[in-house]
Amino acid sequence: MSQYMILLYDDPSVWTKLSPEEMQKAMEKYMAWGKKPFTLGGKRLTQDAGRVMRTQGGQPHTMDGPYSETKEVLGGFYTIEAADYDEAVERTLDHPHLQFGTIEVRQIFGT
């Protein structure tokens, strides 16, 4: 089996519009999805901007970021097992995040 990263992108302001009850239901769905037998793990990321590192003129530079042209940011990830991309996508079709944002599926090198 290969391993795939399921990257969760969203506009963080979506979450501020949910009632406490809606937030609780959403979190329960995420927790349940994370317990599926093909799920190896996952984490939510903090809402800070993080840091971006680039080399400029041969020297490393660190900046606040990432900043992009979209409001969507990487908010979390899961690692799953699947035979191929088709199966990875199929396994992800019922992920609750599709209600709130975008999911990117990427194969992990060497698996």
DAHUZI-V618164 format. One record per residue. RES is the residue in one small letter. SS is DSSP state (alpha for helix, beta for strand, coil for the rest). PHI is phi in radians with two decimals (NA if undefined). D_CENTER is the distance of its C-alpha to the mean C-alpha in Angstrom with 2 decimals. Layout:
<<RES:SS:PHI:D_CENTER> <RES:SS:PHI:D_CENTER>>
This chain:
<<m:coil:NA:20.86> <s:beta:-1.57:18.22> <q:beta:-1.93:14.80> <y:beta:-2.31:11.60> <m:beta:-1.60:8.08> <i:beta:-1.85:5.76> <l:beta:-1.65:3.04> <l:beta:-1.85:2.42> <y:beta:-1.96:5.53> <d:beta:-2.80:8.57> <d:coil:-1.55:11.98> <p:coil:-0.98:12.31> <s:alpha:-1.17:15.85> <v:alpha:-1.01:14.97> <w:alpha:-1.23:14.66> <t:alpha:-1.29:18.07> <k:coil:-1.56:19.74> <l:coil:-1.47:19.23> <s:coil:-1.25:22.19> <p:alpha:-0.98:21.98> <e:alpha:-1.17:22.60> <e:alpha:-1.12:19.86> <m:alpha:-1.11:17.37> <q:alpha:-1.08:18.79> <k:alpha:-1.08:18.54> <a:alpha:-1.09:14.89> <m:alpha:-1.10:14.14> <e:alpha:-1.09:16.53> <k:alpha:-1.16:14.80> <y:alpha:-1.10:11.42> <m:alpha:-1.11:13.72> <a:alpha:-1.14:15.74> <w:alpha:-1.10:13.11> <g:coil:-1.17:12.15> <k:coil:-1.69:15.90> <k:coil:-1.11:16.34> <p:coil:-1.09:18.50> <f:coil:-1.58:16.35> <t:beta:-1.53:13.36> <l:beta:-1.59:13.97> <g:beta:2.88:11.67> <g:beta:-3.10:8.47> <k:beta:-2.60:8.13> <r:beta:-1.58:7.47> <l:coil:-1.63:8.29> <t:coil:-1.20:11.60> <q:coil:-1.58:12.44> <d:coil:-1.25:14.79> <a:coil:-1.34:14.83> <g:coil:1.27:14.76> <r:beta:-2.38:17.13> <v:beta:-2.04:17.65> <m:beta:-2.01:20.30> <r:beta:-2.46:22.57> <t:beta:-1.72:26.05> <q:beta:-2.26:28.72> <g:coil:1.07:32.29> <g:coil:1.41:31.57> <q:beta:-2.05:30.29> <p:beta:-1.27:26.78> <h:beta:-2.24:25.71> <t:beta:-2.01:22.97> <m:beta:-2.30:21.91> <d:beta:-1.12:19.81> <g:coil:2.81:16.81> <p:coil:-1.39:14.89> <y:coil:-2.05:16.69> <s:coil:-2.45:16.43> <e:coil:-1.38:18.29> <t:coil:-1.96:15.62> <k:coil:-1.47:14.60> <e:coil:-1.31:10.92> <v:beta:-2.25:8.91> <l:beta:-1.25:5.63> <g:beta:-1.89:5.26> <g:beta:3.07:3.47> <f:beta:-2.75:3.42> <y:beta:-2.28:6.60> <t:beta:-2.01:9.63> <i:beta:-2.24:12.09> <e:beta:-1.90:15.59> <a:beta:-2.78:17.16> <a:coil:-1.21:20.36> <d:coil:-2.82:19.06> <y:alpha:-1.03:16.65> <d:alpha:-1.01:18.48> <e:alpha:-1.21:17.98> <a:alpha:-1.07:14.25> <v:alpha:-1.14:13.94> <e:alpha:-1.00:16.54> <r:alpha:-1.18:14.86> <t:alpha:-1.66:11.72> <l:coil:-1.03:14.06> <d:coil:-1.73:14.51> <h:coil:-1.18:11.01> <p:alpha:-1.11:11.62> <h:alpha:-1.14:8.68> <l:alpha:-1.04:10.87> <q:alpha:-1.31:13.30> <f:coil:-1.99:11.50> <g:beta:-2.96:9.59> <t:beta:-1.97:8.41> <i:beta:-2.07:6.67> <e:beta:-1.96:7.49> <v:beta:-1.90:9.21> <r:beta:-2.34:10.82> <q:beta:-1.32:13.65> <i:coil:-1.48:14.24> <f:coil:-1.04:17.67> <g:coil:1.44:20.58> <t:coil:-1.97:19.37>>
